[in-house]
Amino acid sequence: MGKLRGYIYSHLNVLFFSIFIPLFVIASVIFLIKLATYTAIIQLTLGEMGKLYLFVLPELLFYTLPISFIIAAILTLYRLSNDNEMVVVFSLGISPTFLIRILAIPSLLLSILLLTDFIVVTPYIKSISKNFLAQKKAEAKFNLSASEFGHNFGDWMLFINKSDNAEHSYGDIVLFNKNLDQEVLLLASNAELSNNQGQLQLHLKNGEGYTYDNEIYRRMQYQTLTINDSITKDQVAYTNTQDYWLAAPIDQKFRNSLLVTNSLLSCFPLLSLFLIVALGVVHARHQKRWIYLWIFVSIVIFYTVAITVQKWLAFNAIFVVSFLWLVGTYFIYKRLVGNRF
């Protein structure tokens, strides 16, 4: 039995990596294209692009590992069946349930890994990623330059005629604000930009200010004037896994649906043991199944049900979908394999 287990695992490993690596590369390219769109908003170095890719790595693994395992497990048994090796195994008195017990171990380990990935790892990584992007967007404010279109600086519209980005110093500054009780116009000969512990500060020097409305017009002169703008207001606070999933933030409904859906997707390898044997074990001479079509249909059906049913049953969808999928795949297994071998 040990040699048979090792023989099946060796074939499973070869097929798994031959499927997982191309699928992972394709998913990585899609995510890298998505990450490239950030460069239209913020400046990213090659190292920072690599950091963002590492942030999406747990999500990539979550969606590619279960599909790769299901396909590899079915094709492993299907290849052994076409080589008539399954016939030899069953002729020795080994039942198909032994195949289920063999595949149950990697399926269980994979499901545990996927649950840990999306429950523990992904929330923490997403918080870091959001904070990193928020920081980079905030730092984009720090890269002001001379432009006829101007910049948003807090509630102010900022126009710069001269700039030295290396020193963060500017000349011929104009600021305009109409969100106050009175419209305010500020002029400055020189200005410097500084980051004071997350507080973006624009220091104006040697300038004039004007306030006006329909009745009153005022003018003032100043030597120094500081305008503040926070660059850390979009930071996401992360405490622990329990608070992330069980607290009551604004998006709690979305997190609950994500928890239900991802729990089902994590258990997909474990719930599909009967399906793997049912589709993979065939009689090479008498049974010719459209194996790739049935694999595709099975994956689409499970993912569609997992995503849609939770909208009506909430957390009960985990138990309902799991029970129905096990019962349904068991009847398919009994009809195609259990009653034949």
Long-range contacts (C-beta under 8 A, 24 or more apart in sequence): 1-94, 1-98, 4-89, 4-94, 4-98, 4-102, 5-102, 8-76, 8-80, 8-99, 8-102, 9-102, 9-106, 11-76, 11-79, 11-80, 12-72, 12-73, 12-76, 12-106, 15-71, 15-72, 15-75, 15-76, 15-79, 16-68, 16-69, 16-72, 18-72, 19-68, 19-71, 19-72, 19-75, 20-64, 20-65, 20-68, 20-72, 23-64, 23-67, 23-68, 24-60, 24-61, 24-64, 24-68, 27-60, 27-63, 27-64, 28-53, 28-60, 31-56, 31-60, 38-133, 38-136, 41-137, 41-140, 42-133, 42-136, 42-137, 42-139, 42-140, 43-136, 43-140, 43-143, 44-136, 48-136, 51-132, 52-129, 52-132, 52-133, 55-125, 55-126, 55-128, 55-129, 55-132, 56-129, 58-117, 58-118, 58-121, 58-122, 58-125, 59-122, 61-117, 62-114, 62-117, 62-118, 62-122, 62-262, 62-265, 62-266, 63-265, 65-110, 65-113, 65-114, 66-110, 66-114, 66-265, 66-266, 66-268, 66-269, 67-299, 69-106, 69-107, 69-110, 69-269, 70-268, 70-269, 70-272, 70-276, 70-295, 70-298, 70-299, 71-295, 73-103, 73-107, 73-269, 73-276, 73-280, 74-275, 74-276, 74-279, 74-280, 74-291, 74-295, 75-280, 75-291, 76-280, 77-276, 77-277, 77-279, 77-280, 77-281, 78-279, 78-280, 78-281, 78-282, 78-291, 81-280, 81-281, 81-282, 81-283, 81-284, 82-282, 82-284, 83-284, 84-284, 86-281, 86-282, 86-341, 87-283, 87-284, 90-341, 95-341, 96-277, 96-281, 96-333, 96-337, 96-338, 96-341, 99-277, 99-281, 100-273, 100-274, 100-277, 103-273, 103-276, 103-277, 104-270, 104-273, 106-269, 107-269, 107-270, 107-272, 107-273, 108-270, 110-269, 110-270, 111-266, 111-267, 111-268, 111-269, 111-270, 114-265, 114-266, 114-269, 115-263, 115-266, 115-267, 117-266, 118-262, 118-266, 119-241, 119-245, 119-259, 119-262, 120-241, 123-238, 123-241, 123-244, 123-245, 124-238, 124-241, 127-236, 127-237, 127-238, 127-244, 128-238, 130-234, 130-236, 131-235, 131-236, 134-232, 134-234, 134-235, 134-236, 135-231, 135-232, 135-235, 137-234, 138-200, 138-231, 138-232, 138-234, 139-231, 141-200, 141-229, 141-231, 142-168, 142-193, 142-195, 142-200, 142-231, 144-168, 144-170, 144-193, 146-170, 153-200, 153-202, 153-227, 153-229, 154-227, 154-228, 154-229, 155-179, 155-180, 156-227, 158-202, 160-191, 167-192, 168-192, 168-193, 168-194, 169-193, 173-204, 173-207, 175-204, 175-227, 181-213, 182-211, 182-212, 182-213, 182-216, 183-211, 183-212, 183-213, 184-209, 184-210, 184-211, 185-209, 185-210, 185-211, 185-212, 186-210, 186-225, 188-225, 195-231, 198-230, 198-231, 198-232, 199-228, 199-229, 199-230, 199-231, 200-228, 200-229, 200-230, 200-231, 201-226, 201-227, 201-228, 201-229, 202-226, 202-227, 202-228, 202-229, 256-314, 256-315, 257-310, 257-311, 259-315, 260-310, 260-314, 260-315, 260-317, 260-318, 261-306, 261-307, 261-310, 263-318, 264-302, 264-306, 264-310, 264-317, 264-318, 264-321, 264-322, 265-303, 265-306, 267-322, 268-302, 268-306, 271-302, 271-322, 271-325, 271-326, 271-329, 272-298, 272-302, 272-325, 272-329, 273-329, 274-326, 274-329, 274-330, 274-332, 274-333, 275-329, 275-332, 275-333, 277-333, 277-337, 278-329, 278-332, 278-333, 278-336, 278-337, 279-336, 281-336, 281-337, 281-341, 283-340
